Amino acid sequence: QVQVVESGGGLVQAGGSLRLSCTASGLTFDMSAFGWFRQAPGKERVAVACISYNGRITNYADFVKGRFTISRDNAKRTLYLQMNSLQTEDTAMYYCAVSRLLVCEKAMSERFFDYWGQGTQVTVSS
């Protein structure tokens, strides 16, 4: 059984930083691309970033480029999302997801992600 668990969310002031983590069990961790998605209240879930199975290829949504960094440590079976220069618009539930692909497709479509965590809340105050 695949389990995906996010952690690291919380309350932070605008301009601050947070690092999210995601662990996954029940699968071959280093044989899957992983992604981060987010859903703000009243809005649809959107892709934030994606990373290939070996960590060499990353994709980012335009609204986080230059501020967020996705990375992974396959030895620790852990995915990360370093979020800097946080803005109030970044307030959302953040989800980690496991892709059936080795490398993320550019659009980071949800249809390629098979397993999801329960999410971790990030709240950015002004």
Backbone as CSV, one residue per row, in Angstrom:
resi,resn,N_x,N_y,N_z,CA_x,CA_y,CA_z,C_x,C_y,C_z
1,GLN,0.843,-1.189,0.000,0.000,0.000,0.000,0.883,1.245,0.000
2,VAL,0.605,2.131,-0.924,1.392,3.354,-1.033,0.872,4.385,-0.041
3,GLN,1.799,4.975,0.683,1.446,6.058,1.602,2.328,7.264,1.308
4,VAL,1.685,8.408,1.220,2.368,9.664,0.940,2.021,10.636,2.065
5,VAL,3.030,11.178,2.705,2.797,12.035,3.862,3.604,13.321,3.742
6,GLU,2.892,14.443,3.803,3.543,15.746,3.768,3.710,16.297,5.181
7,SER,4.691,17.169,5.337,4.888,17.862,6.610,5.585,19.185,6.347
8,GLY,5.620,20.031,7.369,6.366,21.274,7.268,5.550,22.527,7.061
9,GLY,4.253,22.374,6.873,3.420,23.558,6.704,3.305,24.346,7.997
10,GLY,2.712,25.520,7.888,2.528,26.340,9.079,2.170,27.759,8.717
11,LEU,2.262,28.622,9.720,1.954,30.040,9.561,3.258,30.817,9.477
12,VAL,3.364,31.671,8.484,4.574,32.461,8.283,4.185,33.840,7.793
13,GLN,5.000,34.818,8.105,4.738,36.169,7.623,5.194,36.309,6.183
14,ALA,4.576,37.232,5.481,4.969,37.522,4.110,6.456,37.869,4.069
15,GLY,7.133,37.316,3.071,8.574,37.500,2.952,9.378,36.403,3.605
16,GLY,8.714,35.569,4.383,9.389,34.498,5.089,9.559,33.255,4.237
17,SER,10.056,32.199,4.898,10.351,30.952,4.209,9.789,29.757,4.973
18,LEU,9.532,28.699,4.232,9.145,27.414,4.801,9.729,26.330,3.924
19,ARG,9.971,25.171,4.518,10.371,24.016,3.732,9.409,22.875,4.000
20,LEU,8.766,22.430,2.949,7.874,21.285,3.036,8.648,20.007,2.733
21,SER,8.216,18.934,3.379,8.804,17.619,3.130,7.700,16.637,2.789
22,CYS,8.085,15.600,2.081,7.130,14.553,1.708,7.866,13.220,1.703
23,THR,7.322,12.269,2.395,7.864,10.921,2.356,6.845,9.993,1.710
24,ALA,7.341,8.962,1.058,6.459,8.012,0.397,6.954,6.603,0.651
25,SER,6.058,5.714,0.978,6.403,4.320,1.217,5.504,3.432,0.373
26,GLY,5.923,2.183,0.244,5.126,1.242,-0.531,5.355,1.325,-2.026
27,LEU,6.423,2.008,-2.430,6.754,2.112,-3.842,8.264,2.247,-3.990
28,THR,8.718,2.102,-5.211,10.141,2.300,-5.486,10.359,3.788,-5.674
29,PHE,10.827,4.430,-4.616,10.856,5.887,-4.571,11.623,6.487,-5.743
30,ASP,12.766,5.910,-6.080,13.615,6.526,-7.092,13.244,6.120,-8.517
31,MET,12.053,5.576,-8.685,11.589,5.244,-10.020,10.363,6.069,-10.406
32,SER,10.148,7.170,-9.695,8.987,8.014,-9.984,9.369,9.484,-9.929
33,ALA,8.785,10.238,-10.851,8.814,11.686,-10.689,7.828,12.033,-9.579
34,PHE,8.058,13.170,-8.956,7.174,13.655,-7.887,6.781,15.095,-8.171
35,GLY,5.627,15.457,-7.646,5.178,16.827,-7.826,4.595,17.420,-6.559
36,TRP,4.601,18.738,-6.516,3.887,19.504,-5.497,2.753,20.257,-6.172
37,PHE,1.604,20.210,-5.552,0.423,20.922,-6.014,-0.113,21.744,-4.855
38,ARG,-0.983,22.695,-5.156,-1.606,23.460,-4.081,-3.030,23.822,-4.448
39,GLN,-3.823,24.001,-3.416,-5.209,24.403,-3.606,-5.556,25.465,-2.587
40,ALA,-5.869,26.639,-3.089,-6.288,27.743,-2.233,-7.792,27.670,-2.032
41,PRO,-8.302,28.251,-0.963,-9.747,28.208,-0.707,-10.542,28.758,-1.884
42,GLY,-11.514,27.971,-2.322,-12.378,28.412,-3.403,-11.773,28.315,-4.788
43,LYS,-10.591,27.740,-4.875,-9.924,27.644,-6.174,-9.592,26.197,-6.500
44,GLU,-9.288,25.954,-7.758,-8.912,24.615,-8.185,-7.464,24.320,-7.780
45,ARG,-7.180,23.042,-7.667,-5.818,22.626,-7.370,-4.938,22.852,-8.610
46,VAL,-3.744,23.361,-8.382,-2.835,23.653,-9.482,-1.452,23.084,-9.178
47,ALA,-0.716,22.808,-10.239,0.642,22.305,-10.085,1.582,23.438,-9.679
48,VAL,2.510,23.110,-8.809,3.492,24.083,-8.348,4.873,23.753,-8.914
49,ALA,5.274,22.494,-8.769,6.600,22.087,-9.219,6.642,20.578,-9.373
50,CYS,7.602,20.133,-10.162,7.737,18.706,-10.404,9.217,18.382,-10.573
51,ILE,9.606,17.165,-10.209,11.002,16.778,-10.286,11.106,15.356,-10.827
52,SER,12.080,15.136,-11.674,12.258,13.823,-12.280,12.764,12.801,-11.262
53,TYR,12.756,11.538,-11.663,13.104,10.445,-10.757,14.500,10.593,-10.153
54,ASN,15.412,11.201,-10.911,16.795,11.331,-10.437,17.129,12.745,-9.962
55,GLY,16.149,13.604,-9.981,16.347,14.962,-9.493,16.992,15.914,-10.463
56,ARG,17.263,15.468,-11.675,18.031,16.296,-12.608,17.170,17.263,-13.414
57,ILE,15.906,16.970,-13.498,15.012,17.827,-14.297,13.883,18.317,-13.400
58,THR,13.702,19.629,-13.398,12.632,20.221,-12.595,11.769,21.135,-13.458
59,ASN,10.510,21.195,-13.107,9.570,22.111,-13.752,8.943,22.964,-12.663
60,TYR,8.619,24.203,-13.001,7.970,25.091,-12.045,6.824,25.844,-12.711
61,ALA,5.797,26.102,-11.932,4.767,27.021,-12.378,5.361,28.425,-12.400
62,ASP,4.896,29.230,-13.324,5.465,30.574,-13.471,5.355,31.381,-12.181
63,PHE,4.302,31.164,-11.434,4.063,32.008,-10.261,4.993,31.683,-9.088
64,VAL,5.809,30.637,-9.192,6.768,30.331,-8.124,8.218,30.345,-8.590
65,LYS,8.436,30.529,-9.868,9.798,30.508,-10.396,10.651,31.574,-9.712
66,GLY,11.832,31.162,-9.296,12.736,32.079,-8.617,12.506,32.175,-7.121
67,ARG,11.393,31.620,-6.631,11.092,31.686,-5.196,11.086,30.298,-4.557
68,PHE,10.578,29.306,-5.271,10.460,27.952,-4.744,11.485,27.044,-5.413
69,THR,11.959,26.054,-4.657,12.879,25.063,-5.188,12.434,23.672,-4.768
70,ILE,12.246,22.816,-5.759,11.897,21.424,-5.481,13.176,20.593,-5.539
71,SER,13.287,19.647,-4.622,14.454,18.770,-4.594,14.045,17.438,-3.989
72,ARG,14.934,16.474,-4.086,14.650,15.164,-3.515,15.936,14.513,-3.039
73,ASP,15.798,13.669,-2.041,16.897,12.858,-1.537,16.426,11.414,-1.612
74,ASN,16.840,10.717,-2.641,16.344,9.349,-2.842,16.821,8.403,-1.743
75,ALA,17.991,8.672,-1.191,18.480,7.823,-0.103,17.579,7.923,1.124
76,LYS,17.002,9.097,1.330,16.099,9.314,2.467,14.638,9.167,2.073
77,ARG,14.389,8.887,0.802,13.016,8.730,0.322,12.173,9.962,0.666
78,THR,12.760,11.100,0.443,12.096,12.339,0.832,12.146,13.367,-0.291
79,LEU,11.035,14.034,-0.472,10.877,15.132,-1.419,10.773,16.421,-0.621
80,TYR,11.299,17.509,-1.181,11.267,18.800,-0.490,10.705,19.889,-1.401
81,LEU,10.188,20.917,-0.747,9.832,22.141,-1.452,10.281,23.299,-0.569
82,GLN,11.353,23.945,-0.973,11.835,25.130,-0.270,11.099,26.333,-0.821
83,MET,10.422,27.046,0.060,9.612,28.184,-0.359,10.170,29.450,0.289
84,ASN,10.647,30.340,-0.539,11.203,31.611,-0.065,10.350,32.774,-0.567
85,SER,10.549,33.927,0.040,9.817,35.136,-0.360,8.322,34.853,-0.464
86,LEU,7.787,34.217,0.540,6.383,33.841,0.511,5.484,35.058,0.482
87,GLN,4.393,34.911,-0.246,3.399,35.975,-0.410,2.064,35.474,0.116
88,THR,1.179,36.397,0.437,-0.138,35.985,0.943,-0.858,35.101,-0.074
89,GLU,-0.577,35.327,-1.360,-1.225,34.515,-2.401,-0.752,33.065,-2.398
90,ASP,0.312,32.772,-1.672,0.803,31.400,-1.578,0.041,30.584,-0.534
91,THR,-0.847,31.230,0.195,-1.658,30.524,1.179,-2.505,29.455,0.499
92,ALA,-2.346,28.221,0.934,-3.041,27.106,0.296,-2.723,25.817,1.046
93,MET,-3.469,24.781,0.700,-3.098,23.434,1.113,-2.138,22.913,0.055
94,TYR,-1.018,22.385,0.497,-0.009,21.879,-0.426,0.003,20.351,-0.392
95,TYR,-0.003,19.771,-1.583,-0.060,18.326,-1.726,1.164,17.792,-2.456
96,CYS,1.634,16.665,-1.980,2.686,15.921,-2.647,2.035,14.794,-3.449
97,ALA,2.562,14.531,-4.640,1.963,13.494,-5.481,3.041,12.708,-6.209
98,VAL,2.755,11.428,-6.421,3.680,10.515,-7.085,3.242,10.306,-8.525
99,SER,4.151,10.516,-9.438,3.825,10.367,-10.855,4.094,8.948,-11.329
100,ARG,3.377,8.538,-12.347,3.644,7.264,-13.003,4.787,7.397,-14.012
101,LEU,5.237,8.606,-14.241,6.306,8.884,-15.185,7.647,9.016,-14.468
102,LEU,8.719,8.875,-15.226,10.056,9.106,-14.682,10.422,10.584,-14.732
103,VAL,9.928,11.244,-15.768,10.235,12.658,-15.972,8.915,13.404,-16.120
104,CYS,8.815,14.569,-15.525,7.580,15.330,-15.559,7.320,15.848,-16.968
105,GLU,6.079,15.775,-17.378,5.728,16.445,-18.610,5.533,17.926,-18.289
106,LYS,5.736,18.773,-19.279,5.831,20.209,-19.044,4.602,20.783,-18.354
107,ALA,3.435,20.314,-18.716,2.203,20.858,-18.159,1.922,20.370,-16.740
108,MET,2.634,19.365,-16.284,2.444,18.793,-14.948,0.973,18.439,-14.701
109,SER,0.384,17.766,-15.653,-1.025,17.409,-15.558,-1.275,16.417,-14.437
110,GLU,-2.353,16.607,-13.728,-2.694,15.713,-12.627,-2.942,14.282,-13.081
111,ARG,-3.327,14.092,-14.324,-3.697,12.747,-14.784,-2.518,11.779,-14.746
112,PHE,-1.289,12.316,-14.640,-0.121,11.442,-14.593,0.307,11.129,-13.161
113,PHE,-0.425,11.624,-12.183,-0.080,11.412,-10.780,-1.092,10.451,-10.153
114,ASP,-0.573,9.361,-9.593,-1.428,8.278,-9.134,-1.669,8.277,-7.624
115,TYR,-0.721,8.797,-6.860,-0.844,8.738,-5.401,-0.644,10.144,-4.825
116,TRP,-1.484,10.447,-3.831,-1.493,11.785,-3.244,-1.455,11.705,-1.729
117,GLY,-0.821,12.712,-1.139,-0.877,12.838,0.297,-2.120,13.588,0.732
118,GLN,-2.262,13.755,2.038,-3.425,14.438,2.595,-3.258,15.951,2.603
119,GLY,-2.051,16.400,2.391,-1.813,17.834,2.316,-1.283,18.432,3.611
120,THR,-0.608,19.550,3.470,-0.128,20.316,4.616,-0.464,21.784,4.360
121,GLN,-1.012,22.437,5.357,-1.503,23.806,5.181,-0.369,24.813,5.317
122,VAL,-0.321,25.724,4.372,0.612,26.858,4.438,-0.221,28.137,4.463
123,THR,0.000,28.936,5.484,-0.708,30.195,5.622,0.309,31.321,5.729
124,VAL,0.185,32.288,4.832,1.097,33.423,4.816,0.322,34.674,5.233
125,SER,0.756,35.292,6.290,0.065,36.481,6.801,0.774,37.748,6.323
126,SER,-0.009,38.809,6.205,0.552,40.087,5.721,1.135,40.903,6.860
